[in-house]
Amino acid sequence: MPVLGGPMPKITPKDLEVRAALPEDDPVVIPMLREALKKGDDPHYAAFLDWKHRQNSFGQSAAWVALHDGLAVGYRTLMRWRFVNDDGKKVTAVRAVDTATHPDYQGLGIFRTLTVRGVAELTMAGDGIVFNTPNDQSRPGYLKMGWSVVRRLPVGVLPARPGALPKMARSKVPASLWSEPTPAGLDAREVFADDAVATALLQHAPAKGFRTDRTPAHLRWRTSFEPLRYRVLLAASDPAEGGIVFRLRRRGDTVEAAMIEQLVPDKVTGARLVARMLKETGADYAIGLRTGPSAGLVPLPVPGAGPILTSRPLAATPPPASHWRLTLGDVELF
């Protein structure tokens, strides 16, 4: 059996076994992902994968693995998602996440093989579309496999103080995955354990455009992973008055308040909550997307900033760029 990190075996794609991944593959898949994606000894990583791919309220992820003599050398996961369009019709979707080829096995077309197989099988199964926000390195590969650029998602910010934007500009590094603790607001896991509270807040969710199918079950799952430390700041004791969902993450020398949902009745309420969140958390700035509700946020004054959304048809056609109504909660992390 080959050993990862050792001399590259002289193999061809025909030497690989490519098939649907099973939970029983975890003992060989997770170590490969840790090494290929540089997750090292992160104590939360295995639980994070389980939360995303097996506890997801939209269903368990579809995944494929490439094996060489029983060793995982490539992995491709497409996470389940669901949208609602303007007609109220639900559209099944998947998001391309957690793909890796071990460095010792690059150049064999493993990424393409796993992705093309996944797309074909999901199309035959009737899944609607696939979407993701690939980085500059992986985007060209997706475009060659039928993905199209939808648009650059507009980022909005609100600095807590005059010196916050220059400080933010100097912190051009990826944000930490795990969140910083804060006593501000309420623990989202406790808030969304009550379906009545979730339902009251969801009356302020986007009602038009191509948007995520938000339900109490979705909010409960989406905010349930403890190391992410999601918080809810309510406008009043009655959740029907609205609230925002956020977490604090460190980015270089700054602490940003990432708002994944603004479930508010109007822009005034939203702006007040954002200002209150900054004051109570001490964060340097708030950040979110401006394709959906964006009360209190202004366009980020950095040309070319924001993730680039891409999509591909499976058994359905993705909507036009102007129809997408995404929040940071739809695209962060995964």
Residue, then its C-alpha position, 0 to 999 in steps of 0.5 A: m500500500p502506498v504511503l502518503g507523503g512518500p515517493m509518488p507511485k507510478i500509476t495511471p488513472k486506470d489504477l484508481e477506484v472511483r466510487a460513491a463515498l461511504p461513512e465507512d471511508d472516514p478513516v482514510v478520507i479524513p486524514m487525507l483531507r486534513e493533509a491536503l487542506k492543511k487542517g493539521d490537528d484541528p480538534h474540531y475538523a471531523a465534527f465540522l465535516d459531520w455537521k455539514h454533511r450528515q446533520n444538514s437539514f437539507g439532507q446528507s451530502a453526496a460524495w465521491v472518493a478516489l482510492h488507490d490500493g485502499l488509500a483515499v487520494g481524492y475526495r469530492t463533496l456536494m452539500r445539499w441545499r434548497f432554494v425557493n423562487d419567485d413562484g414559490k417553487k422549491v428548487t433542490a441544489v447542491r453546493a460544491v465544497d470540500t474537494a481535495t486531491h492529495p499532492d502526491y496524486q495531482g496531475l491524474g485528473i482526479f478533481r475533474t473525474l470526481t466532479v464530472r461523475g458527481v454532476a452526472e449522477l445528481t443530474m440523473a437523480g433530478d437535483g436542480i442546480v449546483f452553486n459555489t464561490p470558488n477562489d481564483q485558483s479553482r474557478p478556471g477548472y469549474l468553468k471548463m466543466g460547465w459552470s458559469v460566473v453569475r456575479r461578484l457578490p457585493v460585500g457591505v460593511l459598517p465600521a465601528r469607529p473612524g480608524a476601523l477601515p484603514k485597520m481592516a485594509r491592513s488585515k488582508v488575510p483569511a478570517s479565522l474559521w472558529s469564532e471569538p467568544t462574546p456575551a453580546g446577544l443570545d446563544a443561537r442554539e438556544v434561541f432556535a431550539d424554540d420553533a416559535v421564536a424561529t418562526a416569528l423571526l422568519q416572517h422577516a426573511p426574504a420573500k422575493g427572489f431566488r432565496t434559501d428555503r429558510t425554515p426553523a429546522h434550517l436555522r436550528w441546524r445552521t447555527s448549531f455547531e458550537p465552535l462557530r459561536y453564533r449569536v442572536l441579537l433581538a430588537a425587543s423581547d418579542p422576536a416578532e420585532g426582528g433580530i440579527v444572527f452573527r458571529l465574531r471572527r478574527r481577521g489579522d489585527t481586527v475582529e469582524a462581526a459577520m452577519i449571516e442573517q438580518l431578519v428585520p422588518d425594516k432598514v431602521t430596525g436593522a441599522r439600529l441592531v447593527a450599531r448595537m451589535l458593534k457597541e456590545t461586542g467591541a468588534d472593529y466592523a460589521i460585514g455581510l452581503r448586500t444582495g439581500p437585506s443589508a440595513g446598516l451596511v454600506p458598500l465595501p470601498v475596495p475594488g474587486a472585493g467580494p466572492i464570485l458566485t458561480s452556478r451550473p445547471l443539473a436538471a434545472t436552469p439557474p436563475p438570472a444574476s439579478h434574481w439571486r438573494l443571498t446572505l452571508g449565511d448562504v455562502e460562508l464557511f463551506 
